[in-house]
Amino acid sequence: MANDTDLTDYIGHSVPRANTLALLNGRGQFVDDISLPGMLHVCFVRSPYSHARILEIDKQDALQSPGVVAVVTGKELLAYCEPWRAELTHLPPMQTALQYAMPPERVCYQGEPVVAVVAESRALAEDAAELVEIDWEELANVASIEEAMQSEGPRVHPEMDTNLAWSMELEQGELDKQFSAADVIVEQEFYVDRQTGVTLEPRGIIANYNSADGQLLLHHSTQVPHIQRAVYSKQLGIKESKLRIICPDLGGGFGLKLHIYSDEISTAALSVMLNRPLKFIADRLESFLSDIHARGHIVKAKMALTEAGNITALQLEDVAGGGAYLIHPRTSTIEPLLVGVCTPLAYDIEHYKANVSLVYQNKVPTAQYRGVGMPVASLVMEGMMDAAARKMQIDKAEIRKVNLRADDAYPCKSVTGETLEGLSQHESLDRLLEMCAYPQLREEQQKLREQGIYRGIGLVTVVEGTSPSPALYAAGGAPISSRDACTLRLESDGSIACITSLTEQGQGAYAIINQIVADTIGVKMDEVDILMGDTKATPFGGGTWASRGTSIAGEAALLSANAMKEKILDAVSQLADAPAEQLYIKNGKVIEIETEKVVLTLEELGRITHYRTMEFPQGFDPELVVTNHYSQRDHMMLYANCAMCLTLDVDINTGQVKLDQIWVVEDCGKVINPMLVDEQIRGGVVQGIGSALFEECIYDEDAQLRNGTLADYLVPMAGEMPDIKIAHVETPTLVTELGAKGCGEAGIISICAAIMNGINDALEPLGDVSLTSQPFTPEKILKAIGKI
Amino acid sequence: MNLDGDYLLAATRQEVWDKLNDTEVLKECIPGCEMLDEISANSYLATIRAKVGPVNAKFKSEINLRDVNEPESYVLSVKSKGGAAGMGEGLARVKLSEQENSTKLDYSVEFKVQGKLAQIGSRLIMNVIKKLSNEFFSRFVGYFPAMPDSAEASE
C-alpha cells in the first residue's frame, strides 16, 4: 500500500490479521476457558474392547463416589437422544448402521463411550469412572482392510451380510482397448495408513439446558455451528430456534470438528436430562481414541501410455477403511469418492475406470480431514507419473508437460465429468521449474550422487477441489449448507458491524472478511468489527470446510459490502441533495466525484441515521443494514491448481529423510491476502510432512490402538520444516465477482506425493526401488533397499 | 508380547514348588497385591493395584492354574479387569528343574492388554511388566537362602 493515509485498498495485500493479537496476549477464549454457574463435568467410561457386548453395568460404587451427581448408561440416555443413521441418498446405496449417543448393547470400537459420569469436577468424575463395573462379552473383531473384505469371517455389524459400507464405479471410454493397444503399462499398489488430526485444542462442549424456557445453549468447539445445530436439533428434539451454538476461539479444525461425536452429543443430552450446565473436554488420550481418523487406503492402479509418454488410460481400485460407522452427517464415503473423482483430474486422460469402496472395521470412524481423498488421489496419480517416467526414462517434468491440458483448453470436462473452469497448469509448472532452477537441481543431484549422497527431486502437478456446491452433500439429504452470508450494519459512530456465518479456526477467516468489507465500502479495517460463530446472532451458513471460506463467505461479504455502499450513498444523497452516482466513499468519508469535496462522514451519517432522522426528507427512513447470501451452484467444485517441487536427501544407512527445500506455485484465483494464502500453503505442507513421514495409527490384531499418545504418535516439529518458497499465478473464477477459489488444502494434497516421488527419485541409483506405502518411515525405506 | 527368564534358587524342587503354591507367599511377592483368595483348587481371585504411565488402576484378576504337574511345572493364566484402565490377559509357563544343590525356575510369559493400557503403547507396558516380574522374583528369591555365588538370575 502507498503511504496515502486515506487509502483503504486492502484486497490483494498482505494485511496483518487483527484478531491474532488477543491470542498472542493470552486473551483468547476457548471452550475450556468458559465456566458457567452451577456447571458440572462429564467424563466417559470408554470401551476397552474393539468389539464387545455389554452384559451388565454396575454403577453403584461410582454413584457413591465423592462429588458424583449422576452415572448414566446408554440405555438411560436413549430417551433424550434419538439414534441416527448416516447416509447420503444421491450416491450409490450405503449400508448404514444405527448409531447411538452411547450404545445400549454393543460397542464397535475401542474408546466408544458407554457410561457417562457427571460430577462436580473432572477429577472427581474420572475417579468415579474407574469404579464403574462392566461385564463384557468380547466379540470377534475386524481390524485390517484385508480382513474386512473377506467374504467369511466376523462382521462389524452382525445385521449386515458383508462389511462393505459403500462402493461406486466410475467408467468412461474404452479401457480394454486402450490397455491392449498400449506401448507401455505401469502398475503400482499404494498403501496409505490411518492418521488423525491432532488439533492443538481438543474437542469440547459446554451444554446448558434450561427447562424454564426450553433453551439449549452450547459453547462448542466446532467449525460448523449451523450444521451442528441442525443435527443436534433433530436428535435431541429441540427446535433450531431454541438451540444456540456459540463457537469461541478454536484451536484448529482441519475437518476434525465437522462431525457428530458420541461424547459431545451425549453431553448435550445429559444437560437436558439433568437440567444443568455440563462441560466435556476430550483429553489427549481420549482424542486419539475418539477423534475421527483419516485416510486408510489400499489402491491398485494401472496406467497405459504411448511411446511418447502420453497417458491413454488409467484404471484404479481403492478400498478405504471406514471404521465402525459412517460419520454423521457427512458419511465417510466422500474420501474414497474423491479418490475416484479427483485422481485423473490433473491430466488429459480420456479413458478411465475407478472402483472405489469403503469397508467397516472395528476402529474409530474415518472421515473428512484436510484434503479429503485428494492427498490419496495425488499420491496415486503422481506416483504413477513418476513410475512411468522411470520405466520409460523420460524426465519427470517432461512427462507432466506432455500430459497436462493446454492452458487455453478451458472450460472443459474432466474424464470424471467435472467442469474445469480455468487452470494454469503449464504456466504454474513453468514458473515452478524456473523458480527452483530445475536443470541445475538435476545437475547438482548428479554431482551429489557421485559423492554418495542420495539426493531426490520430487515433482508434482495437482488439481485441488474447493468451494463445493450443494451437489456434494446437501443433494443427498444431509443438512450441510454450502451457502454463506454476511450482515453489515452501520453503527451510530459510523463504524461497521459485520456478522458473518463463516467461522475462524486460526486460518484467517476474520482477516479476509475484514479486508473485503473495508476495501469494498472504503473504510479502514479497524472501522469494521466482525462477529462470527453464534447461531443466534449470525445469518445461516455453512461455516468452514472444503476450502470455501474466502470464495463463498467472501463473496457474500463482497455482495453485502457493495449493497451497503449503495445504501450509504443513497442515504447521503438524500441529505446532501446530490445524486448517489456522483458520490463515492474514501476512508469513511463520502466525497463528491467532481469537486473532491467531503459531503458527509460516515460518523455523521451514523448519528443522523440513528438519532436525528428528522434531517432526512419526510418519507425516507434509512435502512443501513444489509444481508446477502451466496452459494456456489455453477460447478460441483471450483478447481484450483498447484505445482510443487522439493529436494530431499535419503540417508541409506539410517533410512532418514531430510527435506531440503520446497517450492510451490499455487493458482487459487484472485488472492485476497497473499500472506494468508502462503500461511495456508505452508500449514498444509507441514501437516502433509506429518502424513508422509511420521503419522500412522498403529493397531494390533485385536484392533487396539498401540500408539495413542503424543510420545508414540509422531507429528512434524520445527526441526522438520524446510524453507518453503511460494509464488502465485492468478486465474480468477468467473462464477463470482470476487474471483477467489480455495487454497487451504493444496499444500497437503501436493506434499505427500512430492515426498514419495522425491524418495524414489533419490533411490534410483539403487535399482528398481519404489516405495508406495505411506508413511515413508526409515524402516520401510531400509527394507525397500534391502538393508534390513 | 512375550517375556521370559530364569532364576536359580537354593532349595529343593519340592520346596520351591510349595512356596509357588502358597497364597500367602504369592500375596507378598506380587507387587501391589491387596488381596489373594483361593476360591477353589487351582483357582484364585486377586486384587492388584498397578501403575502404567499415567494409568493407575486396581485390577480384579482371576488366576487359574492348569496342566499342573507337581513338582515340575504349571501354566498360570490370569485375566485382569482394570475398569476404565482396560484389561490384561496373561499366560505364564513355569518350569522347575533340579540342579546341583539348587532348583532352576524357568518362566515364559505371553500377555496382551486392551483399552487405555494398549493405547499408551507397548513401549511402556513392556517395561512395566518387566519391572513387575523383577519385583516379584526378587521378593520370591528372598524366601530362600542366598545362592553361594549369588548368581540368581541369568535373564
Interface residues (C-beta under 8 A of the other chain):
Chain A: V45 R46 S47 P48 Y49 S50 Q110 G111 E126 A129 E130 L131 V132 E133 I134 L285 F288 L289 D700 D702 Q704 L705 R706 N707 G708 T709 A711 D712
Chain B: P54 A57 K58 G83 A84 A85 G86 M87 K112 V113 Q114 G115 K116 L117 A118 Q119 I120 G121 S122 R123
